[in-house]
């Protein structure tokens, strides 16, 4: 499907009221919001909240979920300021936490609209928690009624699977498990995730299909994966733009309208689009 056809389909389709971008990031002025990671994988750009909101207005997202960016580690200043500006009627947040985050900090995050903790198990990011610290954090956020998000590729997920299986709260797996779509749907990582999704408290993000693609735009090789995950757990799929697309392959920034169109291509009909963009995130995040 050519670029023009994708955009024509997007333009012709009005997204349902209450559609939610369940993951985006912001990066603020460095003087006000300094980078805290001692060995960051990437240079934090300037990607302010105003630019993110302009993008959301363009693609038709009325609700948003702001995810703490890795360079800030557990300094939630920008997250809290942004959530205060957005307001609880529109926005929720996801934080990075560890043992250094106090109970008072957790309560403050909860009051601001944070509803989950994200754990980065990809070793390249340099924030992998010990299993002991991970389970302590999981126990603490469970008390708040939060869920957790797991950032891991197929190799890491295979390593941590027994620890994740112990978690008796909802778990969301980021970005379709960071699979390499060039390996096809028979690959162990995809089959492993399908098995995990048999549990009714396990969720998947149908996002970043363009990153896993080996075929390139318009990312046709992502379709069997997005469709397979939706068929496995239609009431536990959500989507996020992952704006501002740090580290996109080849340095080219995807058009967020094309990413919405890709999601639509995964889904069988308009009711499924409403399920993924409205009903599922409303239930998970408490909108």
Secondary structure as GFF3:
##gff-version 3
##sequence-region A 1 287
A	DSSP	alpha_helix	3	12	.	.	.	ID=ss1
A	DSSP	beta_strand	20	24	.	.	.	ID=ss2
A	DSSP	alpha_helix	49	59	.	.	.	ID=ss3
A	DSSP	beta_strand	63	67	.	.	.	ID=ss4
A	DSSP	three_ten_helix	70	72	.	.	.	ID=ss5
A	DSSP	alpha_helix	77	86	.	.	.	ID=ss6
A	DSSP	beta_strand	91	95	.	.	.	ID=ss7
A	DSSP	alpha_helix	103	112	.	.	.	ID=ss8
A	DSSP	beta_strand	114	120	.	.	.	ID=ss9
A	DSSP	three_ten_helix	123	125	.	.	.	ID=ss10
A	DSSP	alpha_helix	131	144	.	.	.	ID=ss11
A	DSSP	beta_strand	147	151	.	.	.	ID=ss12
A	DSSP	alpha_helix	154	165	.	.	.	ID=ss13
A	DSSP	beta_strand	171	173	.	.	.	ID=ss14
A	DSSP	three_ten_helix	174	178	.	.	.	ID=ss15
A	DSSP	three_ten_helix	181	183	.	.	.	ID=ss16
A	DSSP	alpha_helix	188	196	.	.	.	ID=ss17
A	DSSP	beta_strand	202	205	.	.	.	ID=ss18
A	DSSP	alpha_helix	209	212	.	.	.	ID=ss19
A	DSSP	three_ten_helix	220	222	.	.	.	ID=ss20
A	DSSP	alpha_helix	223	232	.	.	.	ID=ss21
A	DSSP	three_ten_helix	234	236	.	.	.	ID=ss22
A	DSSP	beta_strand	237	238	.	.	.	ID=ss23
A	DSSP	three_ten_helix	249	251	.	.	.	ID=ss24
A	DSSP	alpha_helix	256	266	.	.	.	ID=ss25
A	DSSP	alpha_helix	270	274	.	.	.	ID=ss26
A	DSSP	pi_helix	275	279	.	.	.	ID=ss27
A	DSSP	alpha_helix	280	285	.	.	.	ID=ss28
###
